[in-house]
Amino acid sequence: MPHAHVNGQRIAYDDTGSGNDAIVFSHGFFMDRTMFAPQVEALSDRWRCISWDERGHGETEATADSFTYWDSASDLLALLDHLGVERAVLVGMSQGGYLSLRAALLAPKRIMALVLIDTQQAPDAPETAAGYDQLVLEGWLAPGGPAPEIRRQLADIIVGAGAPGGSRWIEAATSIPEATVRQIYETLATRDDLTDRMGELTMPALVVHGSEDLAIGIEKGRALADLLPNSGLVEVEGGGHATNLTHPAEVNAAITEFLDGVGSR
């Protein structure tokens, strides 16, 4: 498995596919780069597909210091440098969308387009944040590990209610050390509000959002699309939070149609 040593981190990544243009896939909280397997399979015949594990996820261990999604955005841009990629399309799901938006703000000329899946530009409302504090810091990190009901609840939130394969991601997340869980959750919970800066992102953008997203409601996806100057919105009926996993055919079709108008082809 290749790794890039950038920003004091050892970033695990996959680099597959073919074509003159690159797509970088950034995953959600408690997940890893393999969550984009359906999209890589669908797109790698025409695009160079780069997927990576963010700090504290998958095969990328986080260093002990705290970090923000601005740091993660810098990791993404440094990975592009490492791979010799000048410009790329960024595809980000939830947390991956948070860092993709920040990467686009840091280096807009390097971003060909944005695909933002089940994400938002703003922090969670205080009451929502308090619920997540209880769920993660108390329920997930309870002595002896998370109870079955906590695991089911998180699977429904992170992937989709009753989604096949949801438990796979939760079981994998139980191997993340407690200190790392606290670290990556702090990054999630303390992210800043980008609402006032969305007008700066004039590159083509596609917002894809599941109608049954329990983590980030569909209205937030609509609001994000309204804020971006050059965006379109695809609402996936019945889609959960990880719509690219719960409804891969619909998401792949939407991304493919969008990308037909982007890049050198």
C-alpha positions as CSV (number, residue, x, y, z in Angstrom):
1,M,0.0,0.0,0.0
2,P,1.6,3.3,-1.0
3,H,2.0,6.1,1.5
4,A,2.9,9.8,1.0
5,H,5.0,11.5,3.7
6,V,3.5,15.0,3.7
7,N,2.8,17.6,6.4
8,G,4.4,15.4,9.0
9,Q,1.9,12.7,8.2
10,R,2.1,9.3,6.6
11,I,-0.9,9.3,4.3
12,A,-2.2,6.0,2.8
13,Y,-3.7,6.3,-0.7
14,D,-4.7,4.4,-3.8
15,D,-4.0,5.8,-7.3
16,T,-5.7,3.9,-10.0
17,G,-7.4,4.4,-13.4
18,S,-6.4,6.2,-16.5
19,G,-6.9,9.5,-18.3
20,N,-5.5,13.0,-18.3
21,D,-7.6,14.2,-15.5
22,A,-7.6,13.2,-11.8
23,I,-10.4,12.9,-9.2
24,V,-9.6,12.9,-5.5
25,F,-12.1,11.0,-3.2
26,S,-12.3,12.1,0.4
27,H,-14.3,9.9,2.8
28,G,-16.6,10.5,5.8
29,F,-16.1,10.3,9.5
30,F,-15.3,6.7,10.8
31,M,-14.8,5.5,7.3
32,D,-11.9,5.1,4.9
33,R,-10.9,5.4,1.2
34,T,-12.6,2.1,0.3
35,M,-16.0,3.6,0.7
36,F,-15.6,5.0,-2.8
37,A,-15.1,1.6,-4.4
38,P,-18.3,1.8,-6.4
39,Q,-17.3,5.2,-7.8
40,V,-13.7,4.3,-8.6
41,E,-15.0,1.2,-10.5
42,A,-17.4,3.3,-12.5
43,L,-15.0,6.1,-13.3
44,S,-11.5,4.6,-13.5
45,D,-11.8,3.8,-17.2
46,R,-11.7,7.5,-18.1
47,W,-10.3,9.2,-15.0
48,R,-7.3,8.9,-12.7
49,C,-8.9,8.0,-9.4
50,I,-7.1,8.9,-6.2
51,S,-8.6,7.9,-2.8
52,W,-6.9,8.5,0.5
53,D,-7.3,7.8,4.2
54,E,-7.5,11.1,6.2
55,R,-5.8,11.6,9.5
56,G,-6.8,9.0,12.1
57,H,-8.8,6.9,9.6
58,G,-8.1,3.7,7.8
59,E,-4.4,3.1,7.3
60,T,-3.4,6.7,8.1
61,E,-2.5,7.1,11.7
62,A,-2.8,10.6,13.2
63,T,0.1,12.2,15.0
64,A,-0.6,13.3,18.6
65,D,-1.2,16.9,17.9
66,S,-4.7,18.3,17.3
67,F,-5.7,19.4,13.8
68,T,-8.5,21.1,11.8
69,Y,-10.1,20.4,8.5
70,W,-7.9,23.2,7.1
71,D,-4.9,20.9,8.0
72,S,-6.7,18.0,6.3
73,A,-7.2,20.3,3.2
74,S,-3.5,21.0,3.2
75,D,-2.9,17.2,3.4
76,L,-5.0,16.8,0.3
77,L,-3.1,19.5,-1.6
78,A,0.2,18.1,-0.5
79,L,-0.8,14.7,-1.7
80,L,-1.5,16.2,-5.1
81,D,2.0,17.7,-5.1
82,H,3.4,14.3,-4.1
83,L,1.6,12.6,-7.0
84,G,2.5,15.4,-9.5
85,V,-1.2,16.4,-10.0
86,E,-1.6,20.0,-10.9
87,R,-5.4,20.2,-11.0
88,A,-8.1,17.8,-9.9
89,V,-11.8,17.3,-9.3
90,L,-12.5,16.9,-5.6
91,V,-15.2,14.4,-4.5
92,G,-16.0,14.6,-0.8
93,M,-18.6,12.9,1.3
94,S,-19.6,14.5,4.6
95,Q,-16.3,15.1,6.4
96,G,-14.6,14.7,3.1
97,G,-16.7,17.5,1.8
98,Y,-15.7,19.7,4.7
99,L,-12.0,19.4,3.8
100,S,-12.7,19.6,0.1
101,L,-14.4,22.9,0.5
102,R,-11.4,24.2,2.5
103,A,-9.0,22.9,-0.1
104,A,-10.9,24.7,-2.8
105,L,-10.7,27.9,-0.8
106,L,-7.0,27.4,-0.2
107,A,-6.1,26.7,-3.8
108,P,-9.1,27.5,-6.1
109,K,-7.0,27.4,-9.3
110,R,-6.1,23.8,-8.6
111,I,-9.7,22.6,-8.4
112,M,-11.4,21.7,-11.6
113,A,-14.7,21.0,-10.0
114,L,-16.3,19.9,-6.8
115,V,-18.7,17.0,-6.1
116,L,-20.1,17.3,-2.6
117,I,-22.0,14.3,-1.2
118,D,-24.2,14.6,1.9
119,T,-22.2,17.4,3.3
120,Q,-22.6,21.1,4.4
121,Q,-20.6,24.3,4.8
122,A,-21.7,25.1,8.4
123,P,-21.2,23.5,11.8
124,D,-24.0,21.5,13.4
125,A,-26.7,23.3,15.4
126,P,-25.9,23.4,19.2
127,E,-28.7,20.8,20.0
128,T,-27.4,18.5,17.3
129,A,-23.8,18.9,18.4
130,A,-24.8,18.1,22.0
131,G,-26.5,14.9,20.8
132,Y,-23.4,13.8,19.0
133,D,-21.3,14.6,22.1
134,Q,-23.4,12.2,24.0
135,L,-23.5,9.5,21.3
136,V,-19.7,9.5,20.7
137,L,-18.0,10.7,23.8
138,E,-20.3,8.8,26.2
139,G,-21.9,6.0,24.1
140,W,-19.1,5.1,21.8
141,L,-16.4,5.5,24.3
142,A,-18.2,3.8,27.2
143,P,-16.2,1.4,29.3
144,G,-16.2,-2.0,27.6
145,G,-17.0,-0.5,24.2
146,P,-20.1,0.8,22.5
147,A,-23.3,-1.1,23.3
148,P,-25.2,-2.8,20.4
149,E,-27.8,0.0,20.3
150,I,-25.1,2.6,20.0
151,R,-23.5,0.7,17.1
152,R,-26.9,0.4,15.3
153,Q,-27.6,4.1,15.9
154,L,-24.2,5.2,14.5
155,A,-24.6,2.8,11.5
156,D,-27.9,4.4,10.7
157,I,-26.5,7.9,11.0
158,I,-23.1,7.4,9.3
159,V,-24.3,5.1,6.4
160,G,-28.1,5.0,6.3
161,A,-31.0,3.6,8.2
162,G,-31.0,-0.2,7.7
163,A,-28.5,0.1,5.0
164,P,-26.8,-3.2,4.1
165,G,-23.2,-3.1,5.1
166,G,-23.6,-0.4,7.7
167,S,-22.4,-2.6,10.5
168,R,-19.2,-3.3,8.6
169,W,-18.1,0.3,9.0
170,I,-19.0,0.4,12.6
171,E,-17.2,-2.8,13.4
172,A,-14.1,-1.5,11.7
173,A,-14.3,1.8,13.7
174,T,-14.2,-0.1,17.0
175,S,-10.5,-0.7,16.3
176,I,-9.7,3.1,16.3
177,P,-7.9,3.9,19.6
178,E,-9.8,6.0,22.1
179,A,-7.3,8.8,21.9
180,T,-7.7,9.0,18.2
181,V,-11.5,8.9,18.4
182,R,-11.3,11.9,20.7
183,Q,-8.9,13.7,18.4
184,I,-10.9,13.2,15.2
185,Y,-14.2,14.0,16.9
186,E,-12.7,17.2,18.3
187,T,-11.8,18.2,14.7
188,L,-15.4,17.4,13.6
189,A,-17.1,19.1,16.5
190,T,-15.0,22.4,16.4
191,R,-15.0,23.1,12.6
192,D,-15.6,26.6,11.6
193,D,-18.5,28.1,9.5
194,L,-17.7,28.6,5.8
195,T,-21.1,30.0,4.9
196,D,-19.9,33.6,4.1
197,R,-17.1,32.3,1.9
198,M,-19.1,29.9,-0.4
199,G,-19.5,32.7,-3.0
200,E,-15.7,32.5,-3.6
201,L,-16.0,29.0,-5.1
202,T,-16.9,29.7,-8.7
203,M,-15.7,26.4,-10.1
204,P,-18.4,23.9,-11.3
205,A,-20.0,22.1,-8.4
206,L,-22.4,19.2,-8.0
207,V,-24.2,18.7,-4.7
208,V,-25.6,15.1,-4.2
209,H,-27.7,14.5,-1.2
210,G,-29.9,11.6,0.0
211,S,-33.5,12.4,0.9
212,E,-33.2,10.2,4.0
213,D,-29.9,11.5,5.3
214,L,-30.1,11.3,9.1
215,A,-26.8,13.1,9.8
216,I,-27.2,16.1,7.5
217,G,-30.7,16.7,6.4
218,I,-31.6,17.3,2.8
219,E,-32.4,20.9,3.4
220,K,-28.8,21.5,4.2
221,G,-27.7,20.1,0.9
222,R,-30.2,22.4,-0.8
223,A,-28.8,25.4,1.1
224,L,-25.2,24.5,0.1
225,A,-26.2,24.3,-3.5
226,D,-27.9,27.7,-3.3
227,L,-24.8,29.2,-1.8
228,L,-22.4,27.9,-4.5
229,P,-22.4,30.2,-7.6
230,N,-22.0,27.5,-10.3
231,S,-23.7,24.4,-8.8
232,G,-26.3,21.9,-9.5
233,L,-28.2,19.7,-7.1
234,V,-29.2,16.0,-7.3
235,E,-31.5,14.7,-4.6
236,V,-31.4,10.9,-4.3
237,E,-34.7,9.6,-3.2
238,G,-34.3,7.2,-0.3
239,G,-30.6,7.9,0.0
240,G,-28.9,7.8,3.4
241,H,-25.9,9.7,4.7
242,A,-23.5,7.7,2.6
243,T,-25.6,8.0,-0.6
244,N,-22.7,6.8,-2.7
245,L,-22.9,3.5,-0.9
246,T,-26.7,3.2,-0.3
247,H,-27.5,4.2,-3.9
248,P,-24.4,3.8,-6.0
249,A,-26.1,3.5,-9.4
250,E,-27.9,6.9,-9.0
251,V,-24.8,8.6,-7.6
252,N,-22.5,7.2,-10.3
253,A,-24.9,8.4,-13.0
254,A,-25.1,11.9,-11.6
255,I,-21.3,12.2,-11.2
256,T,-20.7,10.8,-14.7
257,E,-23.1,13.2,-16.3
258,F,-21.6,16.1,-14.4
259,L,-18.0,15.1,-15.3
260,D,-18.8,14.9,-18.9
261,G,-18.7,18.7,-18.9
262,V,-15.5,19.0,-16.9
263,G,-11.9,18.5,-17.8
264,S,-10.2,17.8,-21.1
265,R,-12.8,15.5,-22.6
